[in-house]
């Protein structure tokens, strides 16, 4: 099959470093009239159109976008695929919300037809919102993961997912056992991990729903295969933290439960971390673990405000998560709108360039995939978006008043949503067109 080479011309912006470490100016590259060259699903060149155009063959196809911005594809580091059907469920905090809405909704995913239907809706919704990579919770049923990976494989998406492990403190219809969760996870790893652009994540739901035996086996899986991910929840809600103390009185705290069962590491991502202390942030950073910051769901479930400056102080990797269905939008633009408010309420600032970093390169670093996704450096996978400055009448009018790329970016993150995403590309292929 001949390699397909194509160029895309527009304003182009990507993160190249964390603004908290290098300062804002050194954290990004912006080309007002830029050119992105894609060859065989990878980025082969990036730069100013005036410099790159003379180097290209005369017959290369060039797609030219007016009033648009090309960015890397967004990376969602925490989302629940089986909760798609209950997003926007009214009026509960975390533990009641799980029992009232989440568990009944997740019970349906043993059925292949249902899992396939929701996987199709879920993947289309991600791409419509410009999310090209996600770290995804399945349900307790292996079928949920098979359906999701089948849908992702058809489009050659880079996706990470795992079957939930949950052997206590949940309805009988939704629990596995320590042994069955190990065997079923192993079978899914053998089938999917490393196939195309797919990766597997060992997924104990959270400490209260796993016995010590199950957590031990989750840790064992991580030693049996290379480059596996581990995803779970931590310190989201104050009642949840108290519950963990009751269930594991012998441990120092919530993080220590996971640490004891050898679940911290370079591909371990802990969702929320709203109520972490300094020592826990230091330990996460020391082990190379990451946090997924989920502002929309933290507001929606009344969980609290994530302390991003504390995470930055410890050089802890942080990505962004929509946390659908606790979060109410698949849009990482909308999620950044909420993240800005979380910082404002704590008297802190969130610059648009730090926001861009969290949604792209920060997420890639949290997932240890920064050599493949999260930026537009030559050699990276060609996962990128075209954001339309004229997506809505208000956005169009507002952006005409913007004086620089910082202001433009901030307006996109406060007024933008799925309508702003004109096109989504994954591995160089057009996978969504508005």
KELO-206795 format. One record per residue (C-alpha): residue in three letters; residue number from 1; x, y negated, z negated; chain. Coordinates in Angstrom, 2 decimals. Layout:
! residues N
SITE   residu   num        c1        c2        c3   chaine
SITE      ALA   NUM         X         Y         Z        A
...
END
This chain:
! residues 434
SITE   residu   num        c1        c2        c3   chaine
SITE      UNK     1      0.00      0.00      0.00        A
SITE      UNK     2      1.56     -3.34      1.03        A
SITE      UNK     3      2.15     -5.85     -1.74        A
SITE      UNK     4     -0.35     -8.67     -1.58        A
SITE      UNK     5      1.26    -12.06     -1.91        A
SITE      UNK     6     -0.84    -15.13     -2.50        A
SITE      UNK     7     -0.36    -18.62     -3.94        A
SITE      UNK     8     -2.68    -20.76     -6.09        A
SITE      UNK     9     -2.36    -24.55     -6.17        A
SITE      UNK    10     -3.84    -26.70     -8.93        A
SITE      UNK    11     -2.84    -28.40    -12.16        A
SITE      UNK    12     -1.15    -25.61    -14.16        A
SITE      UNK    13     -0.51    -25.41    -17.91        A
SITE      UNK    14      0.91    -22.69    -20.16        A
SITE      UNK    15      2.48    -22.26    -23.59        A
SITE      UNK    16      6.13    -21.28    -23.79        A
SITE      UNK    17      6.60    -21.50    -27.60        A
SITE      UNK    18      4.81    -22.12    -30.88        A
SITE      UNK    19      4.43    -25.88    -31.49        A
SITE      UNK    20      4.89    -25.20    -35.22        A
SITE      UNK    21      8.41    -23.96    -34.51        A
SITE      UNK    22      9.68    -26.15    -31.66        A
SITE      UNK    23      7.45    -29.24    -31.76        A
SITE      UNK    24      4.62    -30.03    -29.38        A
SITE      UNK    25      6.63    -31.38    -26.44        A
SITE      UNK    26      8.84    -28.29    -26.18        A
SITE      UNK    27      5.94    -25.86    -26.56        A
SITE      UNK    28      4.38    -26.05    -23.09        A
SITE      UNK    29      4.98    -26.54    -19.39        A
SITE      UNK    30      2.59    -28.64    -17.32        A
SITE      UNK    31      2.59    -29.08    -13.56        A
SITE      UNK    32      0.18    -31.78    -12.43        A
SITE      UNK    33      0.34    -30.40     -8.88        A
SITE      UNK    34      1.54    -26.88     -9.52        A
SITE      UNK    35      1.87    -23.65     -7.59        A
SITE      UNK    36      1.51    -20.11     -8.92        A
SITE      UNK    37      2.73    -17.32     -6.62        A
SITE      UNK    38      1.40    -13.81     -7.20        A
SITE      UNK    39      2.89    -10.68     -5.70        A
SITE      UNK    40      1.66     -7.15     -6.37        A
SITE      UNK    41     -0.26     -8.06     -9.52        A
SITE      UNK    42      2.67     -9.96    -11.07        A
SITE      UNK    43      3.63    -13.62    -11.11        A
SITE      UNK    44      6.63    -14.12     -8.84        A
SITE      UNK    45      7.03    -17.91     -9.02        A
SITE      UNK    46      5.71    -20.93    -10.92        A
SITE      UNK    47      6.56    -24.58    -10.44        A
SITE      UNK    48      5.81    -27.90     -8.77        A
SITE      UNK    49      4.04    -27.44     -5.45        A
SITE      UNK    50      6.43    -29.90     -3.78        A
SITE      UNK    51      9.42    -27.71     -4.74        A
SITE      UNK    52      7.91    -24.26     -4.13        A
SITE      UNK    53      5.95    -24.80     -0.89        A
SITE      UNK    54      9.07    -25.12      1.34        A
SITE      UNK    55     10.37    -21.76      0.02        A
SITE      UNK    56      7.25    -19.78      1.00        A
SITE      UNK    57      6.59    -18.00      4.30        A
SITE      UNK    58      4.40    -19.96      6.71        A
SITE      UNK    59      1.63    -17.33      6.76        A
SITE      UNK    60      1.10    -17.03      2.98        A
SITE      UNK    61     -2.48    -17.62      1.87        A
SITE      UNK    62     -2.78    -20.59     -0.49        A
SITE      UNK    63     -5.91    -21.15     -2.59        A
SITE      UNK    64     -6.12    -24.87     -3.43        A
SITE      UNK    65     -8.31    -25.99     -6.34        A
SITE      UNK    66     -9.34    -29.62     -6.81        A
SITE      UNK    67    -10.31    -30.85    -10.28        A
SITE      UNK    68     -9.25    -27.64    -11.96        A
SITE      UNK    69     -6.66    -26.31    -14.39        A
SITE      UNK    70     -4.95    -22.92    -14.18        A
SITE      UNK    71     -4.03    -21.37    -17.54        A
SITE      UNK    72     -3.07    -17.87    -18.68        A
SITE      UNK    73     -5.97    -15.53    -19.38        A
SITE      UNK    74     -7.27    -15.78    -22.94        A
SITE      UNK    75     -6.45    -13.11    -25.53        A
SITE      UNK    76     -9.05    -12.13    -28.13        A
SITE      UNK    77     -7.32    -10.37    -31.04        A
SITE      UNK    78    -10.50     -9.28    -32.86        A
SITE      UNK    79    -13.89     -8.29    -31.44        A
SITE      UNK    80    -16.47     -5.52    -32.00        A
SITE      UNK    81    -17.78     -3.99    -28.77        A
SITE      UNK    82    -20.72     -2.12    -30.41        A
SITE      UNK    83    -22.01     -5.34    -31.99        A
SITE      UNK    84    -22.77     -6.99    -28.64        A
SITE      UNK    85    -26.49     -6.27    -29.12        A
SITE      UNK    86    -26.75     -7.94    -32.53        A
SITE      UNK    87    -24.72    -11.10    -32.01        A
SITE      UNK    88    -26.49    -14.05    -33.68        A
SITE      UNK    89    -28.19    -11.98    -36.41        A
SITE      UNK    90    -29.71    -14.23    -39.08        A
SITE      UNK    91    -28.90    -15.03    -42.61        A
SITE      UNK    92    -26.57    -12.68    -44.52        A
SITE      UNK    93    -23.05    -12.68    -45.91        A
SITE      UNK    94    -20.60     -9.95    -44.95        A
SITE      UNK    95    -21.59     -6.89    -47.00        A
SITE      UNK    96    -25.37     -7.35    -46.64        A
SITE      UNK    97    -24.93     -8.21    -42.97        A
SITE      UNK    98    -23.09     -4.93    -42.34        A
SITE      UNK    99    -25.88     -2.88    -43.91        A
SITE      UNK   100    -28.80     -4.85    -42.46        A
SITE      UNK   101    -27.64     -5.34    -38.88        A
SITE      UNK   102    -24.28     -3.86    -37.99        A
SITE      UNK   103    -24.55     -0.23    -39.00        A
SITE      UNK   104    -27.97      0.36    -37.37        A
SITE      UNK   105    -26.72     -1.28    -34.15        A
SITE      UNK   106    -23.53      0.83    -34.10        A
SITE      UNK   107    -25.49      4.06    -34.65        A
SITE      UNK   108    -26.48      4.21    -30.96        A
SITE      UNK   109    -22.99      4.62    -29.51        A
SITE      UNK   110    -22.84      8.42    -29.59        A
SITE      UNK   111    -25.12      8.25    -26.55        A
SITE      UNK   112    -23.09      7.99    -23.33        A
SITE      UNK   113    -25.72      6.14    -21.31        A
SITE      UNK   114    -26.08      3.49    -24.03        A
SITE      UNK   115    -22.32      3.16    -24.55        A
SITE      UNK   116    -21.73      2.83    -20.78        A
SITE      UNK   117    -24.42      0.16    -20.44        A
SITE      UNK   118    -23.05     -1.95    -23.30        A
SITE      UNK   119    -19.43     -1.48    -22.12        A
SITE      UNK   120    -20.41     -2.95    -18.74        A
SITE      UNK   121    -22.14     -5.94    -20.38        A
SITE      UNK   122    -19.24     -6.40    -22.83        A
SITE      UNK   123    -16.47     -6.39    -20.22        A
SITE      UNK   124    -18.38     -8.74    -17.91        A
SITE      UNK   125    -18.98    -11.10    -20.83        A
SITE      UNK   126    -15.27    -11.13    -21.71        A
SITE      UNK   127    -14.29    -11.94    -18.13        A
SITE      UNK   128    -17.01    -14.58    -17.75        A
SITE      UNK   129    -15.44    -16.32    -20.73        A
SITE      UNK   130    -11.90    -16.00    -19.41        A
SITE      UNK   131    -10.75    -13.27    -21.82        A
SITE      UNK   132     -8.41    -10.91    -19.96        A
SITE      UNK   133     -7.07     -8.95    -22.97        A
SITE      UNK   134     -8.87     -8.01    -26.18        A
SITE      UNK   135     -8.15     -5.95    -29.28        A
SITE      UNK   136    -11.46     -4.14    -29.71        A
SITE      UNK   137    -13.23     -2.16    -32.41        A
SITE      UNK   138    -15.32      0.72    -31.13        A
SITE      UNK   139    -17.90      2.46    -33.29        A
SITE      UNK   140    -17.26      5.66    -35.24        A
SITE      UNK   141    -18.17      7.61    -32.07        A
SITE      UNK   142    -15.35      8.58    -29.66        A
SITE      UNK   143    -17.83      7.94    -26.84        A
SITE      UNK   144    -17.74      4.21    -27.57        A
SITE      UNK   145    -14.01      4.11    -26.80        A
SITE      UNK   146    -14.28      6.34    -23.74        A
SITE      UNK   147    -16.99      4.10    -22.26        A
SITE      UNK   148    -15.04      0.92    -22.95        A
SITE      UNK   149    -11.76      2.21    -21.52        A
SITE      UNK   150    -13.53      3.58    -18.44        A
SITE      UNK   151    -15.02      0.14    -17.76        A
SITE      UNK   152    -11.65     -1.58    -18.35        A
SITE      UNK   153     -9.70      0.92    -16.24        A
SITE      UNK   154    -11.87      0.27    -13.17        A
SITE      UNK   155    -10.74     -3.38    -13.23        A
SITE      UNK   156     -7.13     -2.67    -14.31        A
SITE      UNK   157     -7.56     -4.80    -17.45        A
SITE      UNK   158     -5.05     -4.85    -20.29        A
SITE      UNK   159     -7.23     -3.72    -23.20        A
SITE      UNK   160     -6.55     -2.26    -26.64        A
SITE      UNK   161     -9.26     -0.36    -28.54        A
SITE      UNK   162     -9.89      2.33    -31.10        A
SITE      UNK   163    -12.58      4.45    -32.69        A
SITE      UNK   164    -13.59      3.23    -36.14        A
SITE      UNK   165    -12.50      5.51    -39.01        A
SITE      UNK   166    -15.07      5.39    -41.81        A
SITE      UNK   167    -15.67      8.27    -44.25        A
SITE      UNK   168    -17.42      6.61    -47.21        A
SITE      UNK   169    -19.61      3.68    -48.32        A
SITE      UNK   170    -21.59      3.67    -45.07        A
SITE      UNK   171    -24.79      5.41    -43.92        A
SITE      UNK   172    -24.51      9.19    -43.39        A
SITE      UNK   173    -25.37      8.75    -39.71        A
SITE      UNK   174    -22.25      6.61    -39.25        A
SITE      UNK   175    -19.52      8.34    -41.23        A
SITE      UNK   176    -16.83     10.73    -40.08        A
SITE      UNK   177    -14.42     12.66    -42.33        A
SITE      UNK   178    -10.73     12.11    -42.94        A
SITE      UNK   179     -9.97     15.19    -40.82        A
SITE      UNK   180    -12.45     14.52    -37.98        A
SITE      UNK   181    -11.34     10.91    -37.67        A
SITE      UNK   182     -7.73     12.09    -37.32        A
SITE      UNK   183     -8.58     14.77    -34.72        A
SITE      UNK   184    -10.87     12.49    -32.70        A
SITE      UNK   185     -8.41      9.58    -32.77        A
SITE      UNK   186     -5.63     11.92    -31.63        A
SITE      UNK   187     -7.70     13.13    -28.67        A
SITE      UNK   188     -8.43      9.52    -27.63        A
SITE      UNK   189     -4.74      8.61    -27.95        A
SITE      UNK   190     -3.75     11.56    -25.75        A
SITE      UNK   191     -6.32     10.56    -23.13        A
SITE      UNK   192     -5.91      6.79    -23.02        A
SITE      UNK   193     -2.82      5.36    -24.74        A
SITE      UNK   194     -0.42      3.98    -22.15        A
SITE      UNK   195     -2.71      4.85    -19.22        A
SITE      UNK   196     -2.50      1.94    -16.78        A
SITE      UNK   197     -2.73     -1.20    -18.92        A
SITE      UNK   198     -4.64      0.46    -21.78        A
SITE      UNK   199     -3.41      0.91    -25.35        A
SITE      UNK   200     -4.88      2.64    -28.40        A
SITE      UNK   201     -5.40      1.12    -31.85        A
SITE      UNK   202     -5.80      3.22    -34.99        A
SITE      UNK   203     -8.90      1.60    -36.53        A
SITE      UNK   204     -9.86      2.13    -40.19        A
SITE      UNK   205    -12.82     -0.26    -40.51        A
SITE      UNK   206    -11.66     -1.74    -43.83        A
SITE      UNK   207    -10.34     -0.33    -47.10        A
SITE      UNK   208    -13.77      0.11    -48.79        A
SITE      UNK   209    -15.07      2.46    -46.07        A
SITE      UNK   210    -12.04      4.79    -46.02        A
SITE      UNK   211    -10.97      7.30    -48.66        A
SITE      UNK   212     -7.30      7.51    -49.63        A
SITE      UNK   213     -7.17     10.74    -47.56        A
SITE      UNK   214     -8.39      8.93    -44.43        A
SITE      UNK   215     -5.99      6.01    -44.91        A
SITE      UNK   216     -3.13      8.51    -45.32        A
SITE      UNK   217     -4.01     10.15    -41.99        A
SITE      UNK   218     -4.33      6.73    -40.29        A
SITE      UNK   219     -0.78      5.99    -41.41        A
SITE      UNK   220      0.33      9.43    -40.20        A
SITE      UNK   221     -1.03      8.77    -36.68        A
SITE      UNK   222      1.15      5.65    -36.46        A
SITE      UNK   223      4.25      7.79    -37.05        A
SITE      UNK   224      3.25     10.44    -34.48        A
SITE      UNK   225      3.07      8.18    -31.41        A
SITE      UNK   226      5.12      5.22    -30.25        A
SITE      UNK   227      3.70      1.74    -29.73        A
SITE      UNK   228      0.28      2.48    -31.21        A
SITE      UNK   229     -1.66     -0.45    -32.61        A
SITE      UNK   230     -3.42     -0.60    -35.98        A
SITE      UNK   231     -6.39     -2.90    -36.57        A
SITE      UNK   232     -8.53     -3.48    -39.64        A
SITE      UNK   233    -10.05     -6.25    -41.77        A
SITE      UNK   234     -8.57     -8.01    -44.79        A
SITE      UNK   235     -9.62    -10.64    -47.35        A
SITE      UNK   236    -12.59    -11.92    -45.38        A
SITE      UNK   237    -15.10    -12.35    -48.20        A
SITE      UNK   238    -14.73    -12.80    -51.99        A
SITE      UNK   239    -17.20    -10.02    -52.88        A
SITE      UNK   240    -15.35     -7.68    -50.51        A
SITE      UNK   241    -12.06     -8.44    -52.29        A
SITE      UNK   242    -13.62     -7.65    -55.68        A
SITE      UNK   243    -14.97     -4.38    -54.25        A
SITE      UNK   244    -11.50     -3.37    -53.06        A
SITE      UNK   245    -10.13     -4.00    -56.57        A
SITE      UNK   246    -12.81     -1.69    -58.03        A
SITE      UNK   247    -12.13      1.05    -55.48        A
SITE      UNK   248     -8.32      0.87    -55.67        A
SITE      UNK   249     -7.57     -0.26    -59.26        A
SITE      UNK   250     -4.06      1.21    -59.06        A
SITE      UNK   251     -3.01     -1.22    -56.27        A
SITE      UNK   252     -1.75     -4.80    -56.75        A
SITE      UNK   253     -4.30     -6.24    -54.33        A
SITE      UNK   254     -6.06     -5.83    -50.98        A
SITE      UNK   255     -2.95     -5.98    -48.79        A
SITE      UNK   256     -1.12     -3.59    -51.11        A
SITE      UNK   257     -3.76     -0.93    -50.33        A
SITE      UNK   258     -2.81     -1.03    -46.64        A
SITE      UNK   259      0.89     -1.35    -47.46        A
SITE      UNK   260      0.75      1.74    -49.67        A
SITE      UNK   261     -0.72      3.82    -46.82        A
SITE      UNK   262      1.95      2.57    -44.37        A
SITE      UNK   263     -0.42      0.55    -42.20        A
SITE      UNK   264      1.70     -2.61    -41.93        A
SITE      UNK   265      4.00     -3.03    -38.95        A
SITE      UNK   266      4.81     -4.78    -35.70        A
SITE      UNK   267      1.59     -3.75    -33.96        A
SITE      UNK   268     -0.72     -4.10    -36.96        A
SITE      UNK   269     -3.35     -6.81    -36.71        A
SITE      UNK   270     -5.45     -7.77    -39.74        A
SITE      UNK   271     -8.64     -9.70    -39.03        A
SITE      UNK   272     -9.56    -12.79    -41.06        A
SITE      UNK   273     -7.10    -13.13    -43.97        A
SITE      UNK   274     -9.20    -16.05    -45.24        A
SITE      UNK   275     -8.27    -15.50    -48.90        A
SITE      UNK   276     -4.65    -14.32    -48.63        A
SITE      UNK   277     -2.10    -15.62    -51.12        A
SITE      UNK   278      1.46    -16.75    -50.42        A
SITE      UNK   279      2.99    -13.40    -51.38        A
SITE      UNK   280      0.65    -11.53    -49.04        A
SITE      UNK   281      1.49    -13.86    -46.13        A
SITE      UNK   282      5.18    -13.33    -46.83        A
SITE      UNK   283      4.74     -9.53    -46.84        A
SITE      UNK   284      2.76     -9.58    -43.58        A
SITE      UNK   285      5.46    -11.68    -41.94        A
SITE      UNK   286      8.25     -9.47    -43.32        A
SITE      UNK   287      6.68     -6.35    -41.77        A
SITE      UNK   288      5.97     -8.04    -38.43        A
SITE      UNK   289      2.20     -7.69    -38.94        A
SITE      UNK   290     -0.22    -10.28    -37.54        A
SITE      UNK   291     -3.45    -12.01    -38.53        A
SITE      UNK   292     -6.44    -12.63    -36.27        A
SITE      UNK   293     -7.96    -16.01    -37.10        A
SITE      UNK   294    -11.75    -15.82    -36.56        A
SITE      UNK   295    -13.16    -19.28    -37.33        A
SITE      UNK   296    -16.61    -18.86    -35.76        A
SITE      UNK   297    -17.48    -15.77    -37.76        A
SITE      UNK   298    -15.89    -17.16    -40.94        A
SITE      UNK   299    -18.29    -20.12    -40.67        A
SITE      UNK   300    -21.27    -17.99    -39.61        A
SITE      UNK   301    -20.95    -15.48    -42.47        A
SITE      UNK   302    -19.91    -18.15    -45.00        A
SITE      UNK   303    -16.59    -16.42    -45.63        A
SITE      UNK   304    -14.28    -19.41    -46.01        A
SITE      UNK   305    -11.51    -21.36    -44.28        A
SITE      UNK   306     -8.34    -19.71    -42.98        A
SITE      UNK   307     -5.15    -21.46    -44.13        A
SITE      UNK   308     -3.19    -21.75    -40.87        A
SITE      UNK   309     -0.49    -24.05    -42.35        A
SITE      UNK   310      0.33    -21.38    -44.96        A
SITE      UNK   311      0.67    -18.75    -42.22        A
SITE      UNK   312      2.93    -21.11    -40.26        A
SITE      UNK   313      5.11    -21.70    -43.31        A
SITE      UNK   314      5.80    -17.94    -43.46        A
SITE      UNK   315      6.25    -17.68    -39.66        A
SITE      UNK   316      3.41    -15.15    -39.63        A
SITE      UNK   317      2.11    -14.22    -36.16        A
SITE      UNK   318     -1.46    -15.46    -35.71        A
SITE      UNK   319     -3.82    -14.80    -32.82        A
SITE      UNK   320     -7.40    -15.94    -32.28        A
SITE      UNK   321    -10.48    -13.70    -32.58        A
SITE      UNK   322    -14.10    -14.30    -31.61        A
SITE      UNK   323    -15.23    -11.46    -33.93        A
SITE      UNK   324    -18.45    -10.88    -31.99        A
SITE      UNK   325    -20.97     -9.97    -33.53        A
SITE      UNK   326    -20.05    -11.91    -36.73        A
SITE      UNK   327    -18.86    -14.58    -34.34        A
SITE      UNK   328    -21.59    -15.99    -32.14        A
SITE      UNK   329    -19.72    -16.57    -28.88        A
SITE      UNK   330    -17.43    -14.61    -26.56        A
SITE      UNK   331    -15.85    -17.93    -25.58        A
SITE      UNK   332    -12.36    -18.62    -26.93        A
SITE      UNK   333    -12.89    -22.26    -25.94        A
SITE      UNK   334    -15.84    -22.39    -28.34        A
SITE      UNK   335    -13.79    -20.48    -30.92        A
SITE      UNK   336    -11.10    -23.19    -30.69        A
SITE      UNK   337    -13.80    -25.83    -31.19        A
SITE      UNK   338    -14.56    -24.13    -34.53        A
SITE      UNK   339    -10.86    -23.66    -35.38        A
SITE      UNK   340    -10.34    -27.40    -35.09        A
SITE      UNK   341    -13.10    -27.98    -37.65        A
SITE      UNK   342    -11.63    -25.39    -40.02        A
SITE      UNK   343     -8.39    -27.38    -40.04        A
SITE      UNK   344    -10.23    -30.72    -40.41        A
SITE      UNK   345    -12.04    -29.46    -43.52        A
SITE      UNK   346     -8.66    -28.68    -45.07        A
SITE      UNK   347     -7.11    -32.02    -44.17        A
SITE      UNK   348     -4.90    -30.43    -41.52        A
SITE      UNK   349     -4.50    -31.10    -37.80        A
SITE      UNK   350     -4.86    -28.65    -34.93        A
SITE      UNK   351     -3.30    -30.07    -31.76        A
SITE      UNK   352     -4.71    -28.96    -28.40        A
SITE      UNK   353     -1.33    -27.41    -27.58        A
SITE      UNK   354     -1.36    -25.31    -30.75        A
SITE      UNK   355     -4.90    -24.28    -29.80        A
SITE      UNK   356     -3.74    -23.24    -26.32        A
SITE      UNK   357     -0.92    -21.29    -27.96        A
SITE      UNK   358     -3.31    -19.44    -30.31        A
SITE      UNK   359     -5.60    -18.43    -27.42        A
SITE      UNK   360     -2.76    -17.25    -25.14        A
SITE      UNK   361      0.90    -16.80    -26.12        A
SITE      UNK   362      0.15    -16.60    -29.87        A
SITE      UNK   363     -2.26    -13.74    -29.23        A
SITE      UNK   364      0.29    -12.05    -26.97        A
SITE      UNK   365      2.95    -12.33    -29.69        A
SITE      UNK   366      0.54    -10.95    -32.30        A
SITE      UNK   367      0.11     -7.95    -29.96        A
SITE      UNK   368      3.83     -7.75    -29.04        A
SITE      UNK   369      2.90     -8.23    -25.37        A
SITE      UNK   370      4.48    -11.66    -24.75        A
SITE      UNK   371      6.73    -10.16    -22.04        A
SITE      UNK   372      3.59     -9.16    -20.09        A
SITE      UNK   373      0.76    -11.60    -20.88        A
SITE      UNK   374      0.00    -14.90    -22.61        A
SITE      UNK   375      2.04    -17.14    -20.29        A
SITE      UNK   376      2.69    -17.64    -16.58        A
SITE      UNK   377      6.43    -16.91    -16.51        A
SITE      UNK   378      7.64    -15.03    -13.40        A
SITE      UNK   379      7.56    -11.30    -14.12        A
SITE      UNK   380      4.39    -11.53    -16.24        A
SITE      UNK   381      1.13     -9.81    -15.31        A
SITE      UNK   382     -0.96    -12.11    -13.13        A
SITE      UNK   383     -3.75    -12.58    -15.70        A
SITE      UNK   384     -4.92    -16.17    -15.32        A
SITE      UNK   385     -7.95    -18.47    -15.21        A
SITE      UNK   386     -9.21    -21.37    -13.18        A
SITE      UNK   387    -10.98    -23.87    -15.45        A
SITE      UNK   388    -13.37    -26.24    -13.66        A
SITE      UNK   389    -13.26    -29.91    -14.71        A
SITE      UNK   390    -16.74    -30.39    -13.20        A
SITE      UNK   391    -18.39    -27.38    -14.86        A
SITE      UNK   392    -21.10    -29.52    -16.48        A
SITE      UNK   393    -22.18    -33.13    -15.87        A
SITE      UNK   394    -21.01    -34.19    -19.34        A
SITE      UNK   395    -17.63    -32.45    -19.00        A
SITE      UNK   396    -17.11    -34.02    -15.59        A
SITE      UNK   397    -17.93    -37.52    -16.89        A
SITE      UNK   398    -15.89    -37.13    -20.07        A
SITE      UNK   399    -12.78    -35.86    -18.29        A
SITE      UNK   400    -12.77    -38.89    -16.00        A
SITE      UNK   401    -12.00    -40.90    -19.16        A
SITE      UNK   402     -9.08    -38.63    -20.14        A
SITE      UNK   403     -5.65    -40.25    -19.83        A
SITE      UNK   404     -3.33    -37.25    -20.14        A
SITE      UNK   405     -3.21    -33.46    -20.28        A
SITE      UNK   406     -3.45    -33.41    -24.09        A
SITE      UNK   407     -6.78    -35.24    -23.98        A
SITE      UNK   408     -8.01    -33.13    -21.06        A
SITE      UNK   409     -7.14    -29.94    -22.91        A
SITE      UNK   410     -8.86    -31.08    -26.10        A
SITE      UNK   411    -12.04    -32.00    -24.23        A
SITE      UNK   412    -12.06    -28.57    -22.53        A
SITE      UNK   413    -11.83    -26.98    -25.98        A
SITE      UNK   414    -14.62    -29.05    -27.52        A
SITE      UNK   415    -17.08    -29.28    -24.60        A
SITE      UNK   416    -16.07    -26.17    -22.67        A
SITE      UNK   417    -17.64    -22.71    -22.70        A
SITE      UNK   418    -18.26    -19.83    -20.27        A
SITE      UNK   419    -19.44    -22.31    -17.60        A
SITE      UNK   420    -15.97    -23.87    -17.56        A
SITE      UNK   421    -14.40    -20.61    -16.33        A
SITE      UNK   422    -14.63    -20.81    -12.54        A
SITE      UNK   423    -12.55    -17.70    -11.84        A
SITE      UNK   424    -10.80    -15.00    -13.86        A
SITE      UNK   425     -7.91    -12.98    -12.45        A
SITE      UNK   426     -6.50     -9.75    -13.91        A
SITE      UNK   427     -3.32     -8.20    -12.48        A
SITE      UNK   428     -3.73    -10.56     -9.53        A
SITE      UNK   429     -7.26     -9.42     -8.67        A
SITE      UNK   430    -10.32    -11.67     -8.89        A
SITE      UNK   431    -12.48    -10.03    -11.60        A
SITE      UNK   432    -14.95    -12.86    -12.25        A
SITE      UNK   433    -16.25    -15.69    -10.12        A
SITE      UNK   434    -18.84    -18.06    -11.58        A
END
